[in-house]
Amino acid sequence: MTNLSFVKMHGCGNDYVYFDCFDKNKIEAPHALAKKLSDRHRGIGSDGIVLILPSDAADAKMRMFNADGTEAAMCGNAIRCVGKYLYESGRAKNPRLKIETLSGIKSLELEITGEQVRSVRVDMGAARLKPEAVPVNLVGESIIGRVVNIAGTAYEITCVNMGNPHAVIFQDDIEQFDLAVTGPAVECAKIFPERVNFEVAQIVNRRNIRMRVWERGSGETMACGTGACAVAVAAVLMGYCDKGTDINVELRGGTLTINYTDETVYMTGDCERVFEGLLCEC
């Protein structure tokens, strides 16, 4: 019998089951465990699982697995929760942290009130726009407002890699958009060799955007940090918003503040502990 201690946390409703793997949890098959625990009827219920591991290059290393068991390179909402866990558990004492991910080392600044981490600002790194970096099988220096045909429908997409690949479209009314049908079609379109996260966004004004997201491997989720970054970048590139300003991106689970500069993209948002428990694996 193996007992695994865990913490359920979320950022803007994007929820994961977190395992502290510094010295107590040994996860042998994380792909299978993610599929089992993510089931919202027969498991704990989540968008996936996150392993918090020791790192030789940073304060900790984050590995995350989607609800379908696939491993993802980065998650902006999850990394904020990792920062909260490290500080509040005592594994880290500094409110400035570095976390190793498959998409590189990310820098975090924690906002702390009464020893509790309330929000986290993450330096997400530069937006990658070249088609081969997304990746997307289209020609050009970048894919900005490019009309493509997917499953018989034309979409004007902007492609951005923010640690994960994203395709963004803008609509006048995101609530009427049939994401359950279009999401899987775009995710698995042949032009995306590694599949893609798909965002449909609605411009409110130059400082505010609403969005919904279909995440590869998880379906529609309450929020996606890298997706919110991709939407803000796409809005600036399309001329809807301004570079170097705070852009509030409203998701179904909450609001993230994104600032797209010439050097990097900053993301600021909440992080909440839901509950902790012990998983008994017999």
DRENDRENDREN-44766 format. One line per 10 residues: number of its first residue (from 1); their letters; for each residue x negated, y, z of N, C-alpha, C. Coordinates in pm, 1 decimal. Atoms other than C-alpha are relative to their C-alpha. Example, Ala and Ser with C-alpha at 12.3 -4.5 7.8 and 13.67 -1.06 7.14 Angstrom:
2
1> AS> -89.0,-119.0,0.0,-1230.0,-450.0,780.0,-90.0,120.0,0.0 | 82.0,-119.0,-6.0,-1367.0,-106.0,714.0,77.0,109.0,73.0
END
This chain:
282
1> MTNLSFVKMH> -85.2,-119.3,0.0,0.0,0.0,0.0,-88.7,124.2,0.0 | 72.6,-126.8,6.7,-126.1,348.7,-90.7,95.4,113.9,30.7 | -79.8,-115.9,-34.0,12.2,662.2,68.5,-64.5,124.9,-58.1 | 50.0,-121.8,61.9,-24.5,986.7,-126.4,75.4,119.6,56.9 | -63.3,-122.1,-49.2,42.7,1320.6,41.8,10.1,99.6,-115.2 | -21.4,-93.3,109.4,183.5,1590.8,-185.5,67.1,126.7,51.0 | -71.2,-125.0,-24.7,317.4,1945.8,-192.5,76.0,35.1,-126.3 | -80.7,-47.5,112.8,602.5,2054.8,-418.0,-5.5,152.5,2.0 | 10.6,-145.0,9.6,545.8,2414.2,-539.9,54.2,45.5,-134.3 | -43.8,-53.8,128.2,673.8,2642.9,-811.3,-44.9,144.1,-16.5
11> GCGNDYVYFD> 21.0,-138.7,36.7,590.2,2966.3,-987.9,108.1,36.7,-99.1 | -113.2,-38.9,84.7,898.8,3135.4,-1135.7,85.9,-119.9,-40.7 | -83.3,116.2,28.8,1079.4,2801.1,-1116.7,-69.2,-108.6,-79.3 | 79.5,100.7,71.6,808.7,2615.6,-1313.2,-64.2,-89.1,107.0 | 35.1,78.1,-118.3,771.4,2334.1,-1059.0,-86.0,-121.3,-31.6 | 88.9,115.6,12.0,500.8,2072.0,-1012.7,-19.1,-63.8,136.9 | 37.7,72.3,-120.7,403.5,1810.1,-757.7,-152.6,4.1,7.8 | 143.9,-24.9,-13.3,54.0,1893.1,-627.1,-63.4,-101.2,94.7 | 75.0,95.8,-82.2,-200.1,1645.0,-491.3,-138.4,56.6,30.2 | 132.9,-41.8,-44.7,-503.1,1750.9,-287.9,-92.6,-121.0,-13.0
21> CFDKNKIEAP> 88.7,113.4,27.6,-774.1,1520.7,-424.9,-143.7,28.1,42.6 | 135.2,-27.7,-48.1,-1071.3,1668.1,-238.9,-57.4,-118.5,76.3 | 54.6,110.0,-79.9,-1102.8,1384.0,9.3,104.9,-98.8,48.1 | -100.7,89.8,-55.7,-769.2,1212.9,70.7,84.4,-72.9,-102.3 | -83.4,67.0,100.0,-572.2,1132.7,-243.6,-84.3,-50.2,-117.0 | 67.7,58.4,115.0,-710.1,899.5,-508.0,107.8,-41.9,-100.2 | -103.0,24.7,101.2,-489.9,908.3,-817.3,-61.1,-82.3,-112.2 | 60.4,90.5,97.3,-571.3,610.7,-1038.5,60.8,14.2,-139.9 | -67.9,-6.6,130.0,-314.0,656.9,-1316.7,90.3,123.5,-3.7 | -80.7,-122.7,-6.1,-202.3,1022.3,-1328.2,102.6,12.7,-111.2
31> HALAKKLSDR> -95.8,-8.4,110.1,-32.8,988.9,-1668.5,131.1,-71.3,36.5 | -118.8,76.9,-38.2,204.5,719.7,-1540.9,69.3,61.6,120.2 | -57.6,-59.8,-119.5,253.0,892.7,-1205.8,81.0,124.7,-35.6 | -72.5,-120.3,42.3,357.4,1216.1,-1378.8,136.6,-36.2,-56.4 | -127.6,42.2,58.2,627.5,1035.8,-1576.9,95.6,-48.2,108.3 | -84.2,56.7,-106.2,755.2,858.3,-1266.4,54.3,108.8,93.1 | -41.3,-98.7,-99.7,764.5,1154.5,-1028.7,82.0,113.9,-59.0 | -67.8,-114.6,60.6,893.3,1412.2,-1277.1,148.4,-24.5,-24.3 | -140.4,33.4,23.1,1223.2,1229.5,-1329.7,87.0,66.4,107.1 | -79.6,-77.6,-95.2,1483.0,1457.7,-1171.6,115.9,-78.9,60.1
41> HRGIGSDGIV> -103.9,86.2,-56.9,1720.2,1169.6,-1097.1,-59.9,-114.6,81.0 | 59.1,116.0,-65.4,1487.7,886.1,-996.6,-136.5,27.5,62.6 | 128.0,-36.6,-58.3,1174.1,1072.3,-889.2,14.7,121.0,91.0 | -5.9,-123.0,-78.9,1084.2,1386.0,-694.5,67.6,109.7,-81.1 | -55.0,-102.1,88.2,1178.0,1599.3,-993.1,-97.1,115.2,-17.8 | 97.4,-106.0,24.1,930.4,1837.2,-1157.8,-27.2,10.7,-149.0 | 47.4,-13.8,138.0,777.7,1964.2,-1480.4,-129.8,-76.8,-22.0 | 122.3,78.7,10.9,476.6,1743.4,-1408.8,-70.8,-7.3,134.0 | 80.6,5.6,-121.7,200.2,1686.3,-1155.0,-131.6,73.4,-22.1 | 127.9,-71.4,4.4,-118.0,1875.7,-1070.8,-94.3,-62.4,102.3
51> LILPSDAADA> 104.4,50.0,-88.9,-436.9,1732.1,-922.6,-94.6,115.1,32.2 | 94.2,-103.2,-45.1,-649.7,1974.1,-716.8,-127.0,-72.2,44.0 | 121.8,78.8,-15.3,-1005.6,1843.5,-733.5,-120.1,88.8,32.1 | 123.6,-77.2,-18.6,-1355.1,1949.7,-626.2,-63.9,31.5,-134.8 | 65.9,-42.8,123.6,-1561.9,2132.1,-887.9,-143.1,41.9,30.1 | 138.8,-43.9,-12.8,-1934.3,2186.7,-935.1,-19.1,141.7,-52.7 | 15.3,-129.6,65.9,-1868.3,2508.9,-1125.6,92.1,107.3,54.8 | -99.0,-96.2,-48.3,-1580.7,2675.5,-936.5,45.7,-41.2,140.1 | -51.3,34.0,-132.9,-1387.3,2674.3,-607.9,79.2,-130.0,-1.3 | -75.6,124.7,14.8,-1172.6,2387.8,-737.7,23.0,-24.3,-148.6
61> KMRMFNADGT> -34.7,37.1,137.2,-1070.5,2205.6,-1052.2,147.3,-40.2,-2.9 | -141.1,33.2,16.2,-711.9,2173.8,-1176.5,16.8,-90.2,-122.1 | -43.4,83.5,111.9,-585.7,1885.3,-1387.7,151.3,-12.0,8.7 | -145.9,5.6,-3.0,-221.6,1885.6,-1489.2,52.9,-91.3,-108.2 | -60.9,97.1,88.8,3.4,1631.0,-1652.5,148.4,32.4,-13.4 | -139.0,-34.4,28.0,336.2,1706.0,-1818.1,94.3,-112.7,40.9 | -101.0,98.1,-39.4,660.4,1523.7,-1745.7,-3.7,-125.9,-85.4 | 9.3,118.9,85.2,595.7,1290.3,-2039.7,-132.7,-72.6,15.2 | 126.3,66.3,-27.3,251.9,1196.9,-1903.8,-118.8,56.3,-74.9 | 111.3,-58.2,73.8,43.4,1398.9,-2149.1,-73.0,102.1,86.8
71> EAAMCGNAIR> 78.7,-96.4,-76.8,-239.3,1606.0,-2005.6,-4.0,133.6,-73.3 | 4.3,-134.9,56.4,-227.4,1982.6,-2062.1,-128.7,68.6,42.5 | 126.2,-68.1,-28.1,-526.1,2214.1,-2073.0,14.1,107.5,106.9 | -14.6,-116.1,-86.5,-379.5,2500.4,-1871.6,147.1,25.1,28.3 | -135.1,-44.7,-34.2,-68.4,2628.9,-1693.6,-13.3,120.8,91.6 | 12.7,-122.1,-77.7,-44.8,2985.9,-1569.8,77.9,-2.3,129.6 | -78.5,8.3,-123.3,229.9,2914.2,-1317.2,-62.9,-96.8,99.0 | 61.4,99.2,-88.2,53.7,2607.1,-1179.7,-127.4,52.2,64.2 | 128.2,-44.2,-55.5,-281.4,2777.8,-1135.1,20.4,100.7,113.0 | -29.0,-90.1,-111.3,-122.2,3046.1,-917.4,30.9,-80.0,126.4
81> CVGKYLYESG> -32.3,85.3,-114.9,15.5,2772.5,-692.4,-124.0,-69.5,54.8 | 126.6,59.0,-45.4,-328.0,2607.9,-680.2,-75.0,99.9,87.4 | 65.6,-102.7,-79.8,-472.3,2937.9,-555.9,64.6,14.9,136.5 | -73.3,-10.3,-127.4,-202.0,2962.0,-289.2,-34.3,-118.0,90.4 | 28.2,118.5,-81.0,-263.2,2605.1,-174.2,-141.2,5.7,57.9 | 138.8,-1.8,-45.3,-641.2,2646.4,-152.6,-19.2,97.0,115.4 | 18.0,-100.7,-104.9,-616.4,2961.9,57.6,76.5,-38.5,126.4 | -82.2,27.1,-117.9,-333.2,2858.5,287.3,-38.8,-129.7,69.7 | 45.5,124.9,-62.7,-479.0,2511.2,348.4,-136.4,16.6,66.7 | 131.5,-23.5,-57.9,-812.8,2664.2,448.6,-114.6,-50.1,-84.3
91> RAKNPRLKIE> 108.5,47.6,87.6,-1006.5,2508.8,161.5,-75.1,116.3,-64.4 | 64.9,-120.5,50.5,-1083.2,2860.2,41.2,29.0,114.6,95.5 | -15.6,-112.8,-91.6,-1138.1,3172.2,253.2,5.4,134.1,-72.9 | 9.9,-123.6,76.3,-1187.5,3430.1,-21.1,125.1,21.2,-84.3 | -118.1,-25.0,83.5,-886.9,3595.1,-190.3,-32.2,10.2,-149.3 | 41.2,5.7,140.1,-1087.6,3591.1,-513.9,-55.7,-139.4,-27.0 | 35.1,139.6,25.0,-1112.4,3240.0,-654.0,-29.1,-23.6,-147.2 | 21.5,46.9,136.6,-1238.0,3063.1,-963.0,45.6,-145.6,-7.1 | -56.6,133.3,15.8,-1053.6,2754.7,-1085.4,-41.1,-55.2,-136.4 | 40.2,66.8,123.8,-1191.1,2513.3,-1344.4,120.8,-69.9,-62.6
101> TLSGIKSLEL> -106.1,67.4,74.3,-944.6,2396.6,-1611.1,-58.0,-54.1,-129.1 | 46.6,50.9,129.0,-970.4,2215.8,-1942.1,-17.4,110.7,-103.0 | 17.5,-113.4,90.3,-947.9,2556.3,-2109.9,-97.7,102.9,55.9 | 102.4,-88.1,-54.1,-1229.6,2706.3,-1903.5,26.1,39.1,144.0 | -11.3,-45.7,-138.6,-1281.7,2869.9,-1565.1,79.9,129.7,3.5 | -87.7,-115.7,-12.4,-1009.9,3117.1,-1466.6,-23.0,69.1,135.4 | 18.3,-79.0,-121.8,-1047.5,3398.8,-1210.6,134.7,43.5,55.6 | -124.5,-33.1,-67.2,-770.8,3460.2,-955.5,-23.0,105.5,106.5 | -2.2,-95.3,-111.2,-695.8,3752.9,-722.5,130.6,-20.6,75.4 | -117.1,32.3,-80.8,-458.8,3664.1,-438.5,49.4,123.8,74.8
111> EITGEQVRSV> -61.4,-104.2,-82.4,-217.4,3912.9,-282.7,51.4,-67.3,126.2 | -25.8,70.2,-125.8,-196.3,3814.1,84.0,69.5,92.4,98.9 | -71.7,-71.0,-106.0,52.1,3925.6,350.8,18.1,-94.9,116.9 | -14.2,85.4,-117.4,26.1,3781.1,698.1,-51.2,-140.7,-20.9 | 64.2,128.5,28.8,-203.6,3497.8,579.9,77.3,-85.5,-99.3 | -75.0,71.2,102.4,53.8,3395.6,318.4,-27.2,64.3,-136.2 | 22.9,-49.7,135.5,-18.9,3425.8,-53.0,135.4,26.5,-64.6 | -129.3,-40.1,55.0,271.7,3617.7,-207.0,0.2,0.8,-152.7 | 10.5,-0.6,145.3,151.7,3661.7,-563.7,-146.7,-13.8,-38.2 | 135.9,21.4,48.2,-154.6,3595.9,-776.3,-14.8,65.0,-137.7
121> RVDMGAARLK> 35.2,-53.1,131.5,-316.3,3783.1,-1064.0,-106.8,-89.5,-59.2 | 91.1,93.3,66.1,-489.8,3554.0,-1311.8,-57.5,64.8,-125.1 | 65.3,-38.2,125.0,-744.5,3651.0,-1573.9,8.9,-120.8,-92.1 | -29.1,114.6,85.1,-617.6,3421.5,-1848.1,-98.3,-15.6,-115.6 | 94.2,6.2,110.5,-899.7,3496.0,-2091.9,58.0,64.6,-125.0 | -40.6,-65.3,124.4,-882.8,3633.8,-2442.9,101.4,-83.5,-76.7 | -94.8,68.7,88.3,-593.3,3549.0,-2672.7,-74.1,-44.2,-125.7 | 63.3,52.3,121.9,-711.6,3327.5,-2958.2,104.1,-4.9,-110.9 | -97.7,-18.7,106.3,-542.8,3404.7,-3287.2,-33.9,-72.6,-129.0 | 36.9,69.1,123.8,-736.9,3222.5,-3557.6,76.6,-131.9,-10.5
131> PEAVPVNLVG> -82.0,120.7,15.2,-527.6,2937.3,-3701.9,-66.5,-127.0,52.6 | 68.4,121.6,-44.6,-792.7,2674.8,-3628.4,-13.0,-6.0,151.6 | 9.8,-3.5,-145.9,-804.3,2787.5,-3263.5,133.7,-25.1,65.7 | -131.0,16.5,-63.7,-428.7,2757.5,-3207.6,24.0,-144.7,43.5 | 19.7,-0.5,144.4,-432.5,2507.4,-3391.8,133.8,-4.1,-75.4 | -114.1,5.6,89.7,-187.7,2557.0,-3678.6,-54.7,-9.4,-141.7 | 49.1,25.1,135.9,-232.9,2435.5,-4035.0,57.1,100.5,-99.5 | -36.2,-107.2,91.7,-177.5,2769.7,-4207.8,-125.6,81.8,-28.7 | 119.0,-75.1,37.9,-429.2,2988.4,-4390.2,12.2,145.0,45.0 | 2.7,-140.2,-38.3,-535.3,3339.6,-4290.3,-83.8,21.5,123.8
141> ESIIGRVVNI> 76.2,-34.0,-119.3,-723.3,3521.8,-4017.8,83.3,-16.8,126.8 | -92.3,16.8,-112.3,-417.1,3506.9,-3791.8,139.5,-24.0,-56.7 | -138.4,26.7,40.2,-50.6,3407.0,-3802.7,89.2,93.9,80.4 | -78.2,-103.1,-68.0,149.7,3717.4,-3712.8,122.7,30.9,-84.8 | -122.5,-24.1,74.0,512.6,3738.2,-3820.0,5.3,-74.3,-132.4 | 5.0,80.3,122.7,455.8,3463.9,-4078.8,128.9,-81.4,-14.0 | -122.2,76.8,24.2,769.5,3313.8,-4232.2,-37.5,-141.9,-41.0 | 24.0,140.5,29.8,758.9,2932.9,-4229.3,133.3,-73.3,1.9 | -121.0,81.3,3.9,1018.3,2667.3,-4301.3,-21.4,-124.6,85.2 | 7.5,116.6,-88.5,1075.0,2410.6,-4027.7,137.7,-63.7,6.6
151> AGTAYEITCV> -125.9,75.5,-1.8,1345.3,2145.0,-4057.8,110.2,73.6,-76.2 | -98.3,-63.8,85.8,1516.6,2343.9,-4332.1,39.9,140.3,38.7 | -32.7,-136.3,-44.3,1525.2,2677.4,-4148.3,-125.1,86.5,-1.3 | 112.7,-92.6,4.1,1301.4,2981.0,-4195.9,-13.8,72.3,134.3 | 29.6,-70.4,-124.1,1136.5,3125.2,-3883.8,-118.8,91.9,-22.0 | 110.9,-94.8,6.3,910.5,3429.1,-3849.8,-83.3,-20.1,125.9 | 75.5,41.0,-118.4,642.3,3294.5,-3616.9,-129.8,78.5,15.8 | 131.9,-51.1,-35.5,341.6,3440.3,-3440.2,-66.3,-105.4,87.4 | 67.9,110.1,-69.2,85.7,3185.6,-3320.1,-115.3,52.2,85.8 | 99.6,-45.1,-96.8,-132.4,3237.9,-3012.4,-43.6,-118.9,84.6
161> NMGNPHAVIF> 48.2,98.2,-96.8,-354.2,3010.3,-2805.7,-40.7,75.0,126.0 | 32.7,-57.8,-130.0,-361.8,3108.2,-2437.6,-46.3,-109.1,96.6 | 37.1,119.5,-75.0,-522.8,2786.6,-2320.0,83.4,-116.9,-45.5 | -89.5,94.0,65.8,-230.7,2603.9,-2480.9,47.9,65.8,-129.1 | -50.2,-57.8,124.5,-94.2,2648.6,-2834.6,144.4,46.7,13.4 | -133.9,-56.5,-8.1,214.0,2870.0,-2871.3,44.0,54.6,-134.6 | -63.7,-62.3,115.3,452.0,2971.2,-3148.5,115.5,83.4,52.5 | -96.8,-95.1,-53.8,666.3,3278.1,-3077.1,87.2,54.5,-112.1 | -89.9,-71.3,90.4,973.9,3411.3,-3253.6,79.8,100.4,81.4 | -81.0,-101.7,-65.5,1185.3,3717.3,-3172.8,142.1,-4.0,-55.3
171> QDDIEQFDLA> -141.3,5.8,34.7,1566.0,3714.8,-3171.2,74.7,112.1,72.3 | -80.6,-104.5,-63.1,1837.9,3968.2,-3089.9,71.9,-49.8,124.6 | -73.9,55.8,-113.6,2012.4,3731.5,-2845.9,-53.0,-140.3,28.8 | 61.3,130.1,-27.7,1812.0,3448.6,-2690.2,98.4,-97.9,62.5 | -95.2,90.0,-66.0,2111.0,3311.7,-2498.1,80.5,-80.2,-102.0 | -76.2,69.3,103.7,2288.4,3218.1,-2820.0,-87.9,-90.7,-85.8 | 91.6,79.8,79.8,1978.6,3050.3,-2962.7,4.1,-145.3,46.2 | -10.9,142.2,-33.3,2006.1,2669.3,-2978.3,-139.8,-60.0,18.8 | 136.4,45.1,-27.6,1672.8,2589.2,-2814.8,-9.0,-151.6,11.2 | 0.8,146.4,-14.8,1769.6,2226.9,-2744.9,-18.6,-70.0,-133.5
181> VTGPAVECAK> 15.5,57.5,133.4,1780.0,2162.5,-3119.8,-128.2,48.6,-65.5 | 114.4,-58.4,69.2,1513.9,2400.6,-3249.2,-131.7,-30.2,71.5 | 122.0,24.6,-76.3,1262.4,2340.0,-2968.3,-75.2,-124.8,-42.9 | 70.4,121.6,40.8,1182.5,1976.1,-3054.2,-47.9,6.1,-145.0 | 38.5,-8.9,141.1,1173.4,2055.7,-3427.2,-127.9,80.8,-16.9 | 119.9,-82.4,9.2,916.2,2330.9,-3382.4,-117.3,-67.9,69.9 | 106.6,68.0,-75.3,716.5,2140.8,-3118.0,-71.7,-104.2,-85.2 | 56.2,113.7,74.3,664.5,1847.2,-3352.5,-15.6,27.8,-149.7 | 15.8,-32.7,141.5,644.1,2034.1,-3684.9,-139.2,-37.7,-48.3 | 126.0,50.8,54.6,368.7,1901.9,-3912.1,-110.7,105.4,-3.5
191> IFPERVNFEV> 103.7,-103.7,4.9,191.2,2239.0,-3921.7,-75.1,12.4,132.1 | 65.0,-5.0,-130.5,103.4,2193.6,-3551.9,-59.7,-137.3,31.8 | 60.3,133.6,-15.9,-144.0,1901.1,-3531.5,-3.9,-50.5,143.8 | 1.0,40.7,-140.9,-143.8,1900.1,-3149.8,133.6,31.5,67.6 | -130.5,-49.0,-45.4,224.8,1993.3,-3118.0,-14.8,143.7,53.1 | 8.0,-140.1,-38.6,309.9,2338.3,-2982.3,107.8,33.2,102.7 | -100.3,-57.9,-88.4,490.5,2527.5,-2708.1,74.0,107.6,-78.9 | -81.6,-87.8,82.8,776.3,2729.4,-2854.9,75.5,98.8,87.4 | -67.9,-104.6,-75.1,903.8,3062.6,-2722.1,92.1,80.1,-90.9 | -91.6,-90.5,67.7,1208.3,3259.7,-2833.0,18.7,119.4,92.8
201> AQIVNRRNIR> 5.5,-119.3,-83.9,1191.0,3619.6,-2709.4,91.6,109.7,-52.9 | -89.9,-110.5,32.0,1415.0,3924.8,-2702.4,-58.7,128.3,57.6 | 54.5,-127.3,-45.2,1277.2,4279.2,-2684.0,110.0,83.2,64.7 | -91.8,-89.7,-69.3,1457.4,4494.3,-2424.4,-42.2,145.2,-25.7 | 62.7,-128.2,32.6,1224.8,4794.4,-2456.6,-150.5,-23.1,-2.4 | 144.4,16.7,16.6,849.4,4859.1,-2485.2,-70.0,-52.1,124.8 | 60.3,51.0,-123.2,788.4,4745.5,-2126.4,68.4,-124.7,53.5 | -76.4,112.8,-52.6,1041.0,4463.6,-2088.2,42.7,-94.6,-112.0 | -33.3,105.1,95.8,1097.0,4133.2,-2270.7,71.7,-111.5,74.8 | -61.9,122.0,-52.6,1328.1,3838.4,-2208.0,-44.3,-117.2,-87.4
211> MRVWERGSGE> 43.5,114.9,79.7,1227.2,3487.7,-2315.3,52.5,-131.3,55.7 | -21.4,139.7,-37.4,1308.2,3117.7,-2310.8,-113.8,-81.2,-61.0 | 115.6,77.4,45.8,1051.8,2844.3,-2357.1,32.9,-149.0,-7.4 | -2.8,145.8,17.3,1038.1,2490.3,-2488.2,-144.8,-46.4,6.8 | 138.0,42.5,-18.8,720.7,2327.5,-2355.1,-21.5,-140.5,-54.5 | 31.2,132.3,53.6,560.3,2038.4,-2536.9,-20.9,-96.4,117.3 | 12.8,100.0,-105.8,592.8,1730.4,-2321.4,96.8,16.5,115.1 | -90.3,-22.9,-112.8,851.9,1883.4,-2085.7,138.6,46.4,-41.0 | -128.4,-54.5,41.5,1134.9,2039.8,-2289.1,17.1,142.3,49.7 | -20.7,-136.3,-48.3,1297.5,2366.8,-2183.1,-28.6,4.6,149.9
221> TMACGTGACA> 34.9,-17.2,-140.6,1153.5,2486.0,-1852.2,42.5,138.7,46.8 | -40.2,-127.6,-57.8,1236.0,2770.6,-1616.9,-99.2,111.5,-30.1 | 102.7,-100.1,25.2,907.2,2944.3,-1692.4,-124.3,-65.8,-56.7 | 129.3,46.6,51.2,571.3,2911.4,-1865.5,-93.8,119.6,1.0 | 92.6,-111.9,-14.2,279.4,3135.2,-1770.3,-76.9,29.3,-127.6 | 72.3,-23.4,125.1,72.9,3084.3,-2083.3,96.6,44.4,-109.3 | -101.2,-40.4,96.4,395.7,3120.8,-2282.3,36.7,146.5,14.6 | -28.7,-141.1,-22.7,473.2,3457.4,-2121.2,-113.5,87.0,-53.3 | 115.4,-71.9,54.9,121.0,3569.2,-2210.6,7.3,3.6,-152.3 | -8.8,7.5,145.6,169.3,3451.7,-2568.6,108.8,92.3,-53.5
231> VAVAAVLMGY> -109.9,-87.3,41.9,500.8,3638.8,-2594.6,-43.1,146.5,6.0 | 45.5,-138.4,-12.3,345.4,3963.7,-2467.1,-102.0,33.7,-108.4 | 99.1,-21.3,106.0,51.6,3926.8,-2707.2,69.9,14.3,-134.9 | -73.0,-5.2,126.9,289.2,3856.2,-2996.2,77.6,130.3,-13.5 | -76.9,-124.7,3.7,503.8,4158.9,-2904.3,-89.4,119.0,-33.0 | 94.9,-107.2,31.5,198.6,4385.6,-2913.9,-43.2,-8.9,-146.3 | 45.5,18.4,138.0,77.8,4237.7,-3243.1,108.7,37.0,-101.4 | -111.9,-31.8,88.7,424.0,4285.4,-3394.9,43.1,147.5,10.8 | -31.0,-141.6,-14.4,435.3,4648.3,-3276.9,115.2,32.0,91.8 | -113.2,-22.4,-89.1,713.9,4602.6,-3021.1,-41.4,57.7,135.1
241> CDKGTDINVE> 50.4,-44.4,-129.7,500.1,4674.5,-2712.0,-141.4,55.2,-18.2 | 128.9,-67.8,8.1,174.0,4851.9,-2630.5,-108.7,-76.4,73.9 | 114.8,65.4,-62.7,-166.5,4705.0,-2554.6,-46.8,81.9,120.4 | 54.5,-66.9,-117.2,-315.6,4783.5,-2213.0,103.2,51.9,97.1 | -105.9,-39.8,-92.7,19.1,4837.4,-2040.1,61.2,-124.0,64.5 | -68.6,111.4,-65.5,207.5,4618.8,-1792.0,131.9,-26.9,-72.7 | -121.6,42.5,68.6,479.4,4425.4,-1975.3,69.1,-103.1,88.0 | -76.8,92.7,-82.9,747.9,4257.1,-1765.5,70.7,-100.8,-90.4 | -59.9,106.8,79.9,845.5,3921.7,-1916.4,95.1,-78.2,90.3 | -102.5,65.4,-81.8,1171.9,3789.4,-1773.7,29.6,-138.7,-54.7
251> LRGGTLTINY> -29.2,138.5,34.0,1207.6,3411.6,-1779.5,120.0,-46.2,81.3 | -115.9,48.5,-74.8,1490.7,3197.6,-1649.7,-28.6,-17.3,148.6 | 34.0,21.7,-140.0,1300.8,3135.8,-1326.6,-53.6,121.7,72.1 | 56.9,-118.1,-64.1,1170.4,3485.5,-1260.9,-72.3,86.8,-101.8 | 67.2,-95.5,86.4,956.2,3766.1,-1399.4,-150.7,-3.1,21.7 | 145.4,-9.5,-2.9,585.6,3770.9,-1484.1,-41.5,133.1,-61.6 | 52.8,-124.6,54.5,384.0,4086.4,-1546.3,-126.4,-31.7,-78.2 | 110.6,32.0,90.1,145.5,4059.6,-1842.6,-63.8,129.0,-49.4 | 73.3,-113.9,54.6,-124.1,4304.3,-1951.0,-102.7,-52.6,-99.8 | 85.2,45.4,110.4,-291.9,4239.9,-2287.3,-99.2,110.2,-33.9
261> TDETVYMTGD> 103.9,-98.3,28.5,-622.5,4423.6,-2322.9,-87.3,-49.7,-115.4 | 91.5,41.3,106.7,-899.4,4415.8,-2584.1,-86.6,-117.3,42.6 | 91.6,103.5,-48.8,-1099.9,4180.7,-2360.3,70.6,-126.5,47.9 | -62.8,115.1,-64.0,-847.8,3954.3,-2189.7,150.4,21.8,12.9 | -142.5,-10.9,-32.6,-488.6,3890.5,-2081.0,15.9,-28.3,149.6 | -24.3,19.3,-142.5,-385.2,3935.7,-1717.2,145.7,-39.1,21.7 | -134.2,45.2,-35.1,-85.8,3758.5,-1568.9,15.7,7.4,150.8 | -27.5,-10.5,-142.7,67.0,3838.1,-1228.1,138.9,-54.7,28.3 | -129.4,56.3,-33.3,345.7,3642.2,-1062.3,0.3,-68.0,135.3 | -18.8,59.2,-131.0,480.8,3462.4,-758.3,-52.5,-143.0,5.6
271> CERVFEGLLC> 35.6,140.9,-23.0,396.8,3121.9,-609.9,66.9,-40.2,130.7 | -81.4,37.6,-115.6,622.3,2936.3,-367.9,-18.7,-147.8,34.8 | 1.6,137.5,-50.3,586.8,2625.5,-153.2,144.8,-42.7,25.4 | -136.6,48.7,-16.1,906.2,2416.7,-162.7,8.0,-98.3,116.7 | 6.8,94.9,-110.0,829.7,2116.8,57.5,-122.8,-87.5,-18.0 | 109.6,95.1,8.9,562.9,1859.6,134.0,49.2,-135.9,48.3 | -44.3,134.5,-37.5,584.8,1486.2,179.5,-107.1,-103.9,-21.1 | 90.9,114.7,13.6,427.0,1144.0,165.0,62.1,-100.0,-94.3 | -47.5,96.4,98.8,463.5,915.2,-131.8,-59.4,-134.6,34.2 | 44.4,135.7,-34.0,446.6,545.8,-44.5,1.6,-84.9,-126.2
281> EC> 14.9,83.2,117.9,315.3,339.1,-335.6,-31.2,-142.7,44.2 | 19.7,138.6,-43.2,356.7,-32.9,-266.7,-46.9,-86.9,-114.0
END
